[in-house]
Amino acid sequence: MSWLSWIVVGFIAGLLAKIVTGRGRKPGCLGTIVLGIVGGLLGGTLFKAAGGGAINRFSLYSILVAFVGATVLLFLWSLLSGSRRR
């Protein structure tokens, strides 16, 4: 996958993860892209360990994998930072 595809998939997955978890204000556009890209790497590792495929091209499956990884990252971040929604 090209670097531009990683940015687009990362932005879409990061944005969806922030919307679903309710953590949509802080990081901004660049933080959303980084969240999605790191989420894609984590999601790819998780999906490979479970017997599925990792991210290898621009598709809805790639966005799903990155979204799952980004959501897990946001969940872990909220646990580690101790912040709670009020």
Biopython code that builds the backbone (N, CA, C, O; Angstrom):
import numpy as np
from Bio.PDB.StructureBuilder import StructureBuilder

atoms = [
    (1, "MET", "N", (0.848, -1.169, 0.000)),
    (1, "MET", "CA", (0.000, 0.000, 0.000)),
    (1, "MET", "C", (0.898, 1.239, 0.000)),
    (1, "MET", "O", (1.912, 1.264, 0.698)),
    (2, "SER", "N", (0.546, 2.242, -0.755)),
    (2, "SER", "CA", (1.358, 3.456, -0.833)),
    (2, "SER", "C", (1.176, 4.312, 0.419)),
    (2, "SER", "O", (0.243, 4.102, 1.195)),
    (3, "TRP", "N", (2.059, 5.262, 0.605)),
    (3, "TRP", "CA", (1.992, 6.117, 1.790)),
    (3, "TRP", "C", (0.730, 6.967, 1.780)),
    (3, "TRP", "O", (0.188, 7.271, 2.843)),
    (4, "LEU", "N", (0.256, 7.354, 0.611)),
    (4, "LEU", "CA", (-0.968, 8.147, 0.524)),
    (4, "LEU", "C", (-2.181, 7.310, 0.949)),
    (4, "LEU", "O", (-3.094, 7.818, 1.600)),
    (5, "SER", "N", (-2.181, 6.039, 0.580)),
    (5, "SER", "CA", (-3.260, 5.140, 1.009)),
    (5, "SER", "C", (-3.252, 4.969, 2.523)),
    (5, "SER", "O", (-4.307, 4.942, 3.156)),
    (6, "TRP", "N", (-2.043, 4.852, 3.107)),
    (6, "TRP", "CA", (-1.947, 4.738, 4.568)),
    (6, "TRP", "C", (-2.527, 5.973, 5.249)),
    (6, "TRP", "O", (-3.202, 5.858, 6.273)),
    (7, "ILE", "N", (-2.268, 7.153, 4.687)),
    (7, "ILE", "CA", (-2.792, 8.392, 5.269)),
    (7, "ILE", "C", (-4.306, 8.422, 5.187)),
    (7, "ILE", "O", (-4.970, 8.762, 6.166)),
    (8, "VAL", "N", (-4.862, 8.073, 4.037)),
    (8, "VAL", "CA", (-6.321, 8.090, 3.865)),
    (8, "VAL", "C", (-6.989, 7.052, 4.769)),
    (8, "VAL", "O", (-7.961, 7.362, 5.459)),
    (9, "VAL", "N", (-6.476, 5.833, 4.767)),
    (9, "VAL", "CA", (-7.039, 4.787, 5.636)),
    (9, "VAL", "C", (-6.892, 5.190, 7.100)),
    (9, "VAL", "O", (-7.815, 5.005, 7.892)),
    (10, "GLY", "N", (-5.733, 5.739, 7.459)),
    (10, "GLY", "CA", (-5.505, 6.174, 8.835)),
    (10, "GLY", "C", (-6.459, 7.265, 9.260)),
    (10, "GLY", "O", (-6.977, 7.234, 10.376)),
    (11, "PHE", "N", (-6.701, 8.233, 8.386)),
    (11, "PHE", "CA", (-7.619, 9.317, 8.729)),
    (11, "PHE", "C", (-9.045, 8.800, 8.913)),
    (11, "PHE", "O", (-9.709, 9.142, 9.891)),
    (12, "ILE", "N", (-9.509, 7.989, 7.988)),
    (12, "ILE", "CA", (-10.878, 7.463, 8.078)),
    (12, "ILE", "C", (-11.043, 6.591, 9.315)),
    (12, "ILE", "O", (-12.016, 6.743, 10.054)),
    (13, "ALA", "N", (-10.103, 5.679, 9.549)),
    (13, "ALA", "CA", (-10.198, 4.787, 10.705)),
    (13, "ALA", "C", (-10.072, 5.557, 12.012)),
    (13, "ALA", "O", (-10.816, 5.297, 12.958)),
    (14, "GLY", "N", (-9.141, 6.500, 12.077)),
    (14, "GLY", "CA", (-8.978, 7.310, 13.287)),
    (14, "GLY", "C", (-10.207, 8.149, 13.578)),
    (14, "GLY", "O", (-10.622, 8.266, 14.732)),
    (15, "LEU", "N", (-10.791, 8.731, 12.549)),
    (15, "LEU", "CA", (-11.987, 9.537, 12.720)),
    (15, "LEU", "C", (-13.159, 8.690, 13.216)),
    (15, "LEU", "O", (-13.873, 9.092, 14.135)),
    (16, "LEU", "N", (-13.354, 7.532, 12.614)),
    (16, "LEU", "CA", (-14.431, 6.640, 13.053)),
    (16, "LEU", "C", (-14.220, 6.171, 14.494)),
    (16, "LEU", "O", (-15.172, 6.104, 15.272)),
    (17, "ALA", "N", (-12.978, 5.847, 14.847)),
    (17, "ALA", "CA", (-12.689, 5.394, 16.210)),
    (17, "ALA", "C", (-12.942, 6.505, 17.219)),
    (17, "ALA", "O", (-13.466, 6.251, 18.304)),
    (18, "LYS", "N", (-12.570, 7.739, 16.870)),
    (18, "LYS", "CA", (-12.815, 8.863, 17.780)),
    (18, "LYS", "C", (-14.303, 9.124, 17.950)),
    (18, "LYS", "O", (-14.751, 9.469, 19.043)),
    (19, "ILE", "N", (-15.069, 8.963, 16.887)),
    (19, "ILE", "CA", (-16.520, 9.168, 16.965)),
    (19, "ILE", "C", (-17.161, 8.093, 17.835)),
    (19, "ILE", "O", (-17.990, 8.401, 18.691)),
    (20, "VAL", "N", (-16.783, 6.837, 17.623)),
    (20, "VAL", "CA", (-17.380, 5.723, 18.354)),
    (20, "VAL", "C", (-17.046, 5.779, 19.843)),
    (20, "VAL", "O", (-17.899, 5.504, 20.687)),
    (21, "THR", "N", (-15.798, 6.137, 20.162)),
    (21, "THR", "CA", (-15.388, 6.160, 21.566)),
    (21, "THR", "C", (-15.711, 7.481, 22.258)),
    (21, "THR", "O", (-15.594, 7.573, 23.480)),
    (22, "GLY", "N", (-16.112, 8.493, 21.514)),
    (22, "GLY", "CA", (-16.445, 9.783, 22.112)),
    (22, "GLY", "C", (-15.227, 10.608, 22.472)),
    (22, "GLY", "O", (-15.331, 11.527, 23.284)),
    (23, "ARG", "N", (-14.091, 10.312, 21.902)),
    (23, "ARG", "CA", (-12.853, 11.046, 22.198)),
    (23, "ARG", "C", (-12.457, 11.861, 20.966)),
    (23, "ARG", "O", (-11.343, 11.720, 20.460)),
    (24, "GLY", "N", (-13.357, 12.705, 20.485)),
    (24, "GLY", "CA", (-13.141, 13.352, 19.208)),
    (24, "GLY", "C", (-12.595, 14.749, 19.226)),
    (24, "GLY", "O", (-12.519, 15.350, 18.154)),
    (25, "ARG", "N", (-12.207, 15.327, 20.343)),
    (25, "ARG", "CA", (-11.824, 16.734, 20.340)),
    (25, "ARG", "C", (-10.329, 16.983, 20.330)),
    (25, "ARG", "O", (-9.882, 17.920, 19.669)),
    (26, "LYS", "N", (-9.549, 16.205, 21.019)),
    (26, "LYS", "CA", (-8.164, 16.561, 21.316)),
    (26, "LYS", "C", (-7.185, 16.540, 20.140)),
    (26, "LYS", "O", (-6.724, 17.612, 19.748)),
    (27, "PRO", "N", (-6.839, 15.394, 19.553)),
    (27, "PRO", "CA", (-5.638, 15.335, 18.723)),
    (27, "PRO", "C", (-5.632, 16.177, 17.449)),
    (27, "PRO", "O", (-4.547, 16.562, 17.011)),
    (28, "GLY", "N", (-6.735, 16.479, 16.843)),
    (28, "GLY", "CA", (-6.738, 17.205, 15.585)),
    (28, "GLY", "C", (-6.533, 16.278, 14.395)),
    (28, "GLY", "O", (-6.550, 15.055, 14.531)),
    (29, "CYS", "N", (-6.340, 16.876, 13.240)),
    (29, "CYS", "CA", (-6.254, 16.107, 11.991)),
    (29, "CYS", "C", (-5.009, 15.221, 11.946)),
    (29, "CYS", "O", (-5.101, 14.041, 11.608)),
    (30, "LEU", "N", (-3.863, 15.774, 12.278)),
    (30, "LEU", "CA", (-2.631, 14.988, 12.247)),
    (30, "LEU", "C", (-2.662, 13.870, 13.278)),
    (30, "LEU", "O", (-2.216, 12.757, 13.002)),
    (31, "GLY", "N", (-3.186, 14.159, 14.465)),
    (31, "GLY", "CA", (-3.316, 13.129, 15.495)),
    (31, "GLY", "C", (-4.264, 12.023, 15.078)),
    (31, "GLY", "O", (-4.049, 10.855, 15.404)),
    (32, "THR", "N", (-5.317, 12.390, 14.356)),
    (32, "THR", "CA", (-6.273, 11.400, 13.854)),
    (32, "THR", "C", (-5.606, 10.469, 12.845)),
    (32, "THR", "O", (-5.833, 9.259, 12.862)),
    (33, "ILE", "N", (-4.785, 11.041, 11.971)),
    (33, "ILE", "CA", (-4.079, 10.228, 10.976)),
    (33, "ILE", "C", (-3.104, 9.286, 11.665)),
    (33, "ILE", "O", (-3.039, 8.103, 11.333)),
    (34, "VAL", "N", (-2.343, 9.811, 12.629)),
    (34, "VAL", "CA", (-1.376, 8.969, 13.351)),
    (34, "VAL", "C", (-2.105, 7.864, 14.111)),
    (34, "VAL", "O", (-1.673, 6.711, 14.107)),
    (35, "LEU", "N", (-3.216, 8.223, 14.766)),
    (35, "LEU", "CA", (-4.018, 7.232, 15.481)),
    (35, "LEU", "C", (-4.463, 6.119, 14.542)),
    (35, "LEU", "O", (-4.369, 4.942, 14.888)),
    (36, "GLY", "N", (-4.943, 6.479, 13.364)),
    (36, "GLY", "CA", (-5.400, 5.483, 12.400)),
    (36, "GLY", "C", (-4.280, 4.620, 11.846)),
    (36, "GLY", "O", (-4.462, 3.419, 11.644)),
    (37, "ILE", "N", (-3.114, 5.225, 11.598)),
    (37, "ILE", "CA", (-1.986, 4.452, 11.063)),
    (37, "ILE", "C", (-1.464, 3.474, 12.110)),
    (37, "ILE", "O", (-1.240, 2.302, 11.812)),
    (38, "VAL", "N", (-1.271, 3.956, 13.337)),
    (38, "VAL", "CA", (-0.824, 3.057, 14.409)),
    (38, "VAL", "C", (-1.902, 2.014, 14.696)),
    (38, "VAL", "O", (-1.593, 0.854, 14.970)),
    (39, "GLY", "N", (-3.160, 2.429, 14.632)),
    (39, "GLY", "CA", (-4.262, 1.479, 14.780)),
    (39, "GLY", "C", (-4.263, 0.434, 13.685)),
    (39, "GLY", "O", (-4.602, -0.724, 13.930)),
    (40, "GLY", "N", (-3.886, 0.831, 12.475)),
    (40, "GLY", "CA", (-3.781, -0.130, 11.373)),
    (40, "GLY", "C", (-2.697, -1.164, 11.621)),
    (40, "GLY", "O", (-2.879, -2.347, 11.333)),
    (41, "LEU", "N", (-1.568, -0.716, 12.156)),
    (41, "LEU", "CA", (-0.492, -1.654, 12.483)),
    (41, "LEU", "C", (-0.920, -2.609, 13.594)),
    (41, "LEU", "O", (-0.688, -3.815, 13.509)),
    (42, "LEU", "N", (-1.547, -2.060, 14.639)),
    (42, "LEU", "CA", (-2.026, -2.901, 15.741)),
    (42, "LEU", "C", (-3.141, -3.831, 15.272)),
    (42, "LEU", "O", (-3.136, -5.021, 15.590)),
    (43, "GLY", "N", (-4.087, -3.293, 14.522)),
    (43, "GLY", "CA", (-5.182, -4.109, 14.010)),
    (43, "GLY", "C", (-4.692, -5.211, 13.086)),
    (43, "GLY", "O", (-5.195, -6.333, 13.133)),
    (44, "GLY", "N", (-3.707, -4.897, 12.240)),
    (44, "GLY", "CA", (-3.130, -5.913, 11.359)),
    (44, "GLY", "C", (-2.484, -7.040, 12.139)),
    (44, "GLY", "O", (-2.602, -8.211, 11.778)),
    (45, "THR", "N", (-1.793, -6.672, 13.223)),
    (45, "THR", "CA", (-1.176, -7.693, 14.078)),
    (45, "THR", "C", (-2.238, -8.549, 14.756)),
    (45, "THR", "O", (-2.108, -9.771, 14.819)),
    (46, "LEU", "N", (-3.288, -7.908, 15.263)),
    (46, "LEU", "CA", (-4.365, -8.643, 15.931)),
    (46, "LEU", "C", (-5.102, -9.565, 14.958)),
    (46, "LEU", "O", (-5.390, -10.716, 15.287)),
    (47, "PHE", "N", (-5.401, -9.064, 13.776)),
    (47, "PHE", "CA", (-6.128, -9.869, 12.792)),
    (47, "PHE", "C", (-5.277, -11.031, 12.289)),
    (47, "PHE", "O", (-5.796, -12.124, 12.062)),
    (48, "LYS", "N", (-3.965, -10.805, 12.111)),
    (48, "LYS", "CA", (-3.069, -11.899, 11.690)),
    (48, "LYS", "C", (-2.993, -12.971, 12.767)),
    (48, "LYS", "O", (-2.989, -14.163, 12.463)),
    (49, "ALA", "N", (-2.932, -12.543, 14.038)),
    (49, "ALA", "CA", (-2.863, -13.508, 15.144)),
    (49, "ALA", "C", (-4.150, -14.319, 15.246)),
    (49, "ALA", "O", (-4.127, -15.470, 15.683)),
    (50, "ALA", "N", (-5.261, -13.728, 14.848)),
    (50, "ALA", "CA", (-6.548, -14.424, 14.907)),
    (50, "ALA", "C", (-6.804, -15.266, 13.653)),
    (50, "ALA", "O", (-7.830, -15.938, 13.554)),
    (51, "GLY", "N", (-5.869, -15.229, 12.693)),
    (51, "GLY", "CA", (-6.019, -16.047, 11.500)),
    (51, "GLY", "C", (-6.554, -15.300, 10.305)),
    (51, "GLY", "O", (-6.741, -15.897, 9.245)),
    (52, "GLY", "N", (-6.807, -14.021, 10.438)),
    (52, "GLY", "CA", (-7.304, -13.219, 9.329)),
    (52, "GLY", "C", (-6.162, -12.602, 8.553)),
    (52, "GLY", "O", (-4.995, -12.933, 8.758)),
    (53, "GLY", "N", (-6.514, -11.714, 7.674)),
    (53, "GLY", "CA", (-5.505, -11.034, 6.874)),
    (53, "GLY", "C", (-5.185, -9.670, 7.442)),
    (53, "GLY", "O", (-5.989, -9.076, 8.159)),
    (54, "ALA", "N", (-4.011, -9.184, 7.117)),
    (54, "ALA", "CA", (-3.599, -7.851, 7.540)),
    (54, "ALA", "C", (-3.962, -6.848, 6.442)),
    (54, "ALA", "O", (-4.610, -7.201, 5.456)),
    (55, "ILE", "N", (-3.542, -5.615, 6.622)),
    (55, "ILE", "CA", (-3.801, -4.581, 5.623)),
    (55, "ILE", "C", (-2.776, -4.735, 4.499)),
    (55, "ILE", "O", (-1.570, -4.727, 4.746)),
    (56, "ASN", "N", (-3.262, -4.873, 3.269)),
    (56, "ASN", "CA", (-2.331, -4.991, 2.159)),
    (56, "ASN", "C", (-2.734, -4.149, 0.952)),
    (56, "ASN", "O", (-1.948, -4.006, 0.015)),
    (57, "ARG", "N", (-3.928, -3.596, 0.958)),
    (57, "ARG", "CA", (-4.354, -2.702, -0.115)),
    (57, "ARG", "C", (-5.474, -1.805, 0.404)),
    (57, "ARG", "O", (-6.033, -2.050, 1.473)),
    (58, "PHE", "N", (-5.790, -0.779, -0.352)),
    (58, "PHE", "CA", (-6.841, 0.153, 0.040)),
    (58, "PHE", "C", (-8.198, -0.509, -0.203)),
    (58, "PHE", "O", (-8.581, -0.758, -1.346)),
    (59, "SER", "N", (-8.925, -0.791, 0.895)),
    (59, "SER", "CA", (-10.237, -1.421, 0.779)),
    (59, "SER", "C", (-11.024, -1.181, 2.066)),
    (59, "SER", "O", (-10.492, -0.662, 3.047)),
    (60, "LEU", "N", (-12.280, -1.563, 2.042)),
    (60, "LEU", "CA", (-13.091, -1.453, 3.262)),
    (60, "LEU", "C", (-12.557, -2.355, 4.366)),
    (60, "LEU", "O", (-12.643, -2.012, 5.546)),
    (61, "TYR", "N", (-12.010, -3.498, 3.993)),
    (61, "TYR", "CA", (-11.418, -4.403, 4.978)),
    (61, "TYR", "C", (-10.240, -3.735, 5.686)),
    (61, "TYR", "O", (-10.084, -3.878, 6.899)),
    (62, "SER", "N", (-9.415, -3.009, 4.937)),
    (62, "SER", "CA", (-8.285, -2.306, 5.529)),
    (62, "SER", "C", (-8.759, -1.241, 6.511)),
    (62, "SER", "O", (-8.168, -1.063, 7.576)),
    (63, "ILE", "N", (-9.827, -0.536, 6.149)),
    (63, "ILE", "CA", (-10.386, 0.474, 7.047)),
    (63, "ILE", "C", (-10.938, -0.198, 8.301)),
    (63, "ILE", "O", (-10.777, 0.332, 9.400)),
    (64, "LEU", "N", (-11.584, -1.355, 8.159)),
    (64, "LEU", "CA", (-12.110, -2.083, 9.308)),
    (64, "LEU", "C", (-10.982, -2.520, 10.242)),
    (64, "LEU", "O", (-11.091, -2.370, 11.459)),
    (65, "VAL", "N", (-9.912, -3.053, 9.683)),
    (65, "VAL", "CA", (-8.776, -3.498, 10.497)),
    (65, "VAL", "C", (-8.160, -2.319, 11.241)),
    (65, "VAL", "O", (-7.876, -2.419, 12.435)),
    (66, "ALA", "N", (-7.954, -1.207, 10.546)),
    (66, "ALA", "CA", (-7.382, -0.022, 11.171)),
    (66, "ALA", "C", (-8.333, 0.568, 12.213)),
    (66, "ALA", "O", (-7.886, 1.052, 13.252)),
    (67, "PHE", "N", (-9.632, 0.530, 11.945)),
    (67, "PHE", "CA", (-10.630, 1.027, 12.893)),
    (67, "PHE", "C", (-10.608, 0.220, 14.182)),
    (67, "PHE", "O", (-10.646, 0.790, 15.272)),
    (68, "VAL", "N", (-10.548, -1.098, 14.067)),
    (68, "VAL", "CA", (-10.493, -1.959, 15.257)),
    (68, "VAL", "C", (-9.230, -1.657, 16.060)),
    (68, "VAL", "O", (-9.288, -1.525, 17.283)),
    (69, "GLY", "N", (-8.102, -1.548, 15.385)),
    (69, "GLY", "CA", (-6.855, -1.232, 16.071)),
    (69, "GLY", "C", (-6.881, 0.126, 16.737)),
    (69, "GLY", "O", (-6.412, 0.266, 17.867)),
    (70, "ALA", "N", (-7.421, 1.139, 16.059)),
    (70, "ALA", "CA", (-7.500, 2.485, 16.624)),
    (70, "ALA", "C", (-8.446, 2.524, 17.818)),
    (70, "ALA", "O", (-8.179, 3.223, 18.795)),
    (71, "THR", "N", (-9.540, 1.788, 17.750)),
    (71, "THR", "CA", (-10.480, 1.732, 18.874)),
    (71, "THR", "C", (-9.823, 1.072, 20.083)),
    (71, "THR", "O", (-9.997, 1.532, 21.212)),
    (72, "VAL", "N", (-9.071, 0.001, 19.855)),
    (72, "VAL", "CA", (-8.347, -0.653, 20.942)),
    (72, "VAL", "C", (-7.324, 0.310, 21.544)),
    (72, "VAL", "O", (-7.170, 0.371, 22.764)),
    (73, "LEU", "N", (-6.627, 1.059, 20.691)),
    (73, "LEU", "CA", (-5.654, 2.035, 21.186)),
    (73, "LEU", "C", (-6.310, 3.103, 22.059)),
    (73, "LEU", "O", (-5.795, 3.440, 23.125)),
    (74, "LEU", "N", (-7.441, 3.630, 21.609)),
    (74, "LEU", "CA", (-8.132, 4.648, 22.407)),
    (74, "LEU", "C", (-8.634, 4.081, 23.726)),
    (74, "LEU", "O", (-8.597, 4.762, 24.751)),
    (75, "PHE", "N", (-9.101, 2.841, 23.704)),
    (75, "PHE", "CA", (-9.552, 2.195, 24.934)),
    (75, "PHE", "C", (-8.382, 2.019, 25.903)),
    (75, "PHE", "O", (-8.507, 2.319, 27.090)),
    (76, "LEU", "N", (-7.251, 1.533, 25.398)),
    (76, "LEU", "CA", (-6.072, 1.349, 26.245)),
    (76, "LEU", "C", (-5.560, 2.684, 26.771)),
    (76, "LEU", "O", (-5.139, 2.778, 27.924)),
    (77, "TRP", "N", (-5.595, 3.711, 25.934)),
    (77, "TRP", "CA", (-5.146, 5.038, 26.355)),
    (77, "TRP", "C", (-6.010, 5.568, 27.500)),
    (77, "TRP", "O", (-5.492, 6.154, 28.451)),
    (78, "SER", "N", (-7.319, 5.362, 27.409)),
    (78, "SER", "CA", (-8.195, 5.838, 28.480)),
    (78, "SER", "C", (-7.958, 5.050, 29.769)),
    (78, "SER", "O", (-8.079, 5.608, 30.859)),
    (79, "LEU", "N", (-7.623, 3.767, 29.662)),
    (79, "LEU", "CA", (-7.309, 2.986, 30.856)),
    (79, "LEU", "C", (-6.001, 3.449, 31.494)),
    (79, "LEU", "O", (-5.914, 3.582, 32.715)),
    (80, "LEU", "N", (-4.997, 3.690, 30.674)),
    (80, "LEU", "CA", (-3.690, 4.074, 31.190)),
    (80, "LEU", "C", (-3.655, 5.510, 31.712)),
    (80, "LEU", "O", (-2.957, 5.807, 32.681)),
    (81, "SER", "N", (-4.395, 6.379, 31.077)),
    (81, "SER", "CA", (-4.377, 7.775, 31.504)),
    (81, "SER", "C", (-5.311, 8.028, 32.681)),
    (81, "SER", "O", (-5.213, 9.063, 33.339)),
    (82, "GLY", "N", (-6.208, 7.099, 32.948)),
    (82, "GLY", "CA", (-7.122, 7.234, 34.077)),
    (82, "GLY", "C", (-8.239, 8.234, 33.858)),
    (82, "GLY", "O", (-8.969, 8.565, 34.792)),
    (83, "SER", "N", (-8.380, 8.720, 32.626)),
    (83, "SER", "CA", (-9.442, 9.682, 32.374)),
    (83, "SER", "C", (-10.774, 8.957, 32.232)),
    (83, "SER", "O", (-10.855, 7.875, 31.650)),
    (84, "ARG", "N", (-11.786, 9.561, 32.763)),
    (84, "ARG", "CA", (-13.137, 8.980, 32.701)),
    (84, "ARG", "C", (-14.083, 9.993, 32.087)),
    (84, "ARG", "O", (-13.961, 11.198, 32.309)),
    (85, "ARG", "N", (-15.018, 9.490, 31.320)),
    (85, "ARG", "CA", (-16.050, 10.366, 30.746)),
    (85, "ARG", "C", (-17.042, 10.736, 31.804)),
    (85, "ARG", "O", (-17.429, 9.908, 32.628)),
    (86, "ARG", "N", (-17.453, 11.978, 31.785)),
    (86, "ARG", "CA", (-18.443, 12.460, 32.757)),
    (86, "ARG", "C", (-19.671, 12.962, 32.073)),
    (86, "ARG", "O", (-20.609, 13.405, 32.735)),
]
sb = StructureBuilder()
sb.init_structure("model")
sb.init_model(0)
sb.init_chain("A")
sb.init_seg("    ")
for serial, (resi, resn, name, xyz) in enumerate(atoms, 1):
    if name == "N":
        sb.init_residue(resn, " ", resi, " ")
    sb.init_atom(name, np.array(xyz, "f"), 0.0, 1.0, " ", f" {name:<3s}", serial, name[0])
structure = sb.get_structure()
